[in-house]
Amino acid sequence: MSRAAEIERVYSAIEEGSRLLGAACSRERVRPVLDAFGDALPEAMIVFGGQAGDRHKGELDYSFTVPPSIGDPYPHALSKGLVAETDHPVGSVLSDIQGRWPIKEHFVDAGVVGGFKKLYAHFPDNMQKVSEIAGIASMPRAVAANADLFARYGLDQVAMVGVDYRHQTVSVYFHFGPDGRPAPSTIRAMLRDLGMPDPDETMLEFAHRSLRVNITLGWESPDIIRVAFAPPPVRGLDPSAVPGRMAPGMEEFARTAPRVYTGGRVNLYAVKWMRGEEFLEVNTYYQLTALQEKLLVEAPGEQA
């Protein structure tokens, strides 16, 4: 299939997923992102996502692997007009990470309404300590300001950094490992320390299954903006087994969004906390890499 045909294939799937979430998909907003980063779509991981709650409805997010040939994706995004030149440090974070340690892969994240949003550097084979992340010149000082809190809760292995250019924030992804998952009581204590809503026991137990937590910070304040826990994706996890409020349209999205692989559907559910708000994020995989196909396990009650 030609490059143009591959881009059209993925665009059509994004359009279909958007209908399920009631999001207004337009070719003018989506195609520039696919055109800029779509050189290796047949081999890419491609994920569609939506967030529960009135404040987040009407949007479909889509993320996919950046072709390795692009190298540093930020200058590429600049050259394609997806992001504007800026003197703000947010424009230097990803480039400052390049060359410090090997990066396994990059991801791009966009919305059908919001357009281009984020870039990620993923380095699971070269996880870094908080001190290394805080030492990056362009990184928000909030990372260093919260180093003691991170240490108190065992957060010191960073596997990925995401940069949100629209909101001028950075998300730091801490890895726990199977034997290092924080207990539900520890998660509750951390959320209280951060002034986040107090979750119920079922949500804490759900968050406890996570191998990673991502924490979002900005340049304007040392306060932590958002905390997100996401248990690893598995095949065939029924949406009804996930705690929290999920609108019927979002559950339908989780069950029926387009995909191009066989076997149990692969979804990832994250619970996120901001001050005064708790909400779910529902991600469903449209396309898996060959390695993901091999490593993902089946969940009880596989869904077709």
N, C-alpha and C positions, 0 to 999 in steps of 0.2 A: 504494500500500500504506500502511496506517495506521502510526503510530508504534509501536503495540503489536505489529503484525505484523512490522515491521522488526526490532524487538528480539528477537522470537521467532525470526526467521530467523537472526540472528547467533548467538543462544544455541544453536540446534540445530547450527550449524556448529562452534561451540566444543566442544559435547558430542561431536561426531563426531571432531574432532581429539584430544580428550582420550582417547578409546578407543584411538587409534593409539599413544599414548604411555603407556598404562596409568595415566593420571591419574584420580583420583576427582573427577569433575565434579558439583557440586551447584548447583541453582538458587538456593539461599539465599546462596551466596557470589558467584555470577556476576551474577545479575540486578540487585542494587543498583548495581553499577558501570555496567552497560548502561542502567539506568533513569536514573542521574544524568547521564550524558554522551551519551545516545543520541539527541539531537534531530536529528542530521544524518547518520545512518548510511548512507543511500543514496549520499552523496557522499564518505564517509570512506575513508581508507586504513586497512585492517584487516590485521593481521599476527598469525600464530600462531607460537609458538616453543618450543623445548625445548633443554636442555643435556645434553651427554653426561657420562657418569660416574655412579657409584653415588650420590654425594652429592647429585646434582641430579635423579635420576630420580623419576618419579611426579608431575610437575608440567607443566602446559601454561600458558605465558604468552600473553597476548593484549594487543595494543596497537592503539590507533586514534586518529584525529584528533579533537581536542576541537572542538565547534562554536564558531565565532568569536563568536557571540552571548554566550557565557559570560564572555568577557573573562579576568580572572585566575582560573584554575581552582582555585587553592588554597582561597580562601574558599568556593567552590562545593562542593568536596569536604568542607569542614568542615560546611557547612549540611546536606549529605546524610548526615552521620554516617559517612563513609568514613575519616576520620582524626580523631583527638582533638586538642583544644586542647593546646598545649604552650608552655612557656617556652624550649624549646631553639631555638637559631638555625635549625635545619632548617625550622621553620615559617615563617620569614621570607624565605628565599632567593628563592623565585619572586616574591613580592610586591616584594622589593627590586629585582629585575631589571625589573619592569614600569615603564614610563615613562622608563627610562634610554636605551633605543634601541628602534626599532620591532621587534616580534616578528612573524614571518611566520605561525607556527602553534604550537599546543601539542599535545602527545600525552599520553594516559593509558596506564599500563601496570599490568596486574594478572595474577594467577594463579588458576587454578580452585581450587587448594588454599589458596594464601596470601592470596587476596583482593587488595584495592587495595594497590599498591606505590609507584608513582612517577608524577611529572609532569615533563614536559619543556617547555622554552622553546627554540624553533628560530628562529634568526635568520641564515640563510645569506646574505642580502643586506646584512647589517650586521655582519659578523664583527668581533669585538673582540679586542684584545691582552690578554695575560695580566695586565698591570698594571691594566686596566680591570676584569677579572673579580676579581682579588685585592682591588681597592678596594671591593667591595661589602661593607657592614658585617657582614652575616650569613654571608659565605662563610668556610669553614674557613681558618684561618691556614696550613694545609698548602699551599694554592695559592701563597701568597707565599713560603713556605719552600722550595718546589721551583722557583721562577722561574728560577734559574740552570741547573738541570738541563733545564728545558723549553727554554731558549734554546740550550743546547749541542746539542740535537737538532732545532732548527728548529721547535719547537712554539710558535707565537705567534698563530695565527689561530683563534679559538674561534667555532664555528658553532652550538653548542647546549650547554645545561646541563640535566642531569637530576638530579632530587632524589628520593632513596629515603627515604621517611618511616619505613619499618619498620626499616631498618638504620642510619638517621641518617648517610647518606653523600651525597656529591655526585659526579656524573660530568661531567667537562669534555671536550667533543668538539672536538679539534683538526683543522683542515682542511689538507691538503697541496696540493691542486691536481695536475693530471696531470704537471707538470714538477717537482714538489717532493716526490715520494714518496721516503722514505728507502731507501737501499740495504739489502739483507739484512744486510750486515755492520754497518751502523749500528743496525739493529733489535736485532741480537745484543748489541752493545755497550750499548745502552740497557737491555735486560733484565738484563744482568750488573750494571750500575750499580745497578739496583733490587733485586737479590737474587732475581730470578725464575728459574725453570728454564731451562736452556740448550736451545733448540729444535734440531731437526735441519734440514738444508738445505731439504727440501721444504716444511716449515712456514714457514721464513723467506721462501722465494720466494713462497708463498701470501700471507703478511702484506704483502710488498712491493707487492702489487697494490692495496693499500688507498689510498683517498683521505682517510680519516680514521682517527684513533686516539682511543679514549676512555680517560681515566684517572680512576680512582675514588679519592677521598680522604675522610677523616672529620675530626672535631673532636678526637678523643682523642690523635692522634699526627701528626707530620709525615710519617710513612711513607706511600708510595703503596700502596694496598690491591690494586688490580687494573689490568691493562693489557689492552686489547682492540683488535685490528685486524680490520677487515671490508672485504674487497673489495666494490665496488658490486654491487648485484643486477643480474642479466641474465636474459633469458628462456632457458629450456631448458638450464641447466647441470646435467649429470648428477651426482648425489651421489657417484658412484664416482670423480669427478675431484677430489674434495676430500681433502686429506691428513688424517691423524689417524684415531683410532679412532671409528667410528660404529656403534653397536649396530644389529642388523637392524631392530628396531622403529623406531628413529629414521630409518633410511634409508627405510623404508616410509612413515613420516610425511612425509619430504621429497618422496617421489614421488606420494603419493596423498591428502594432506590436502585437505579441501574447498576449492573456489575458485569464483568466479562470473565469471571472464573467460575469453576464448578465446585461442588461440595458445599459445606455449611457457609452461610453468609458471615463475613468478618466485620464486626462493629467494635468501636472503642467508645466507652462512655466516661466522661470526666465530670467530677463535681468541682465547682468553682465557688470561691468565697471572695466577696468584696465587702467593704464596710456597709452593713445594712442589707446585704443581699447574698442569697445562696441560690445557685442555679446549676442545671445540668447542661452539658454539651454532648451532643450525639454525633459521632463520626461513623460513617459507613464507607468501607473500602470499595472503590470502583474497579481498581486494578492492583494486583499484587506483583511484587518482584518474584523472580524464580526462588530466591532464598526464603522469602516469606512463605511461599507455597509449601516449602519443605518444613519450616519450623513451627508454623501455627498448629495448635492442637484443637481438638474438638471439645466443645462444652456440652454438658448434659442437655437433652432436649433440643437437639439440632433442628434448626429451621431451614426450610428449603430455600 
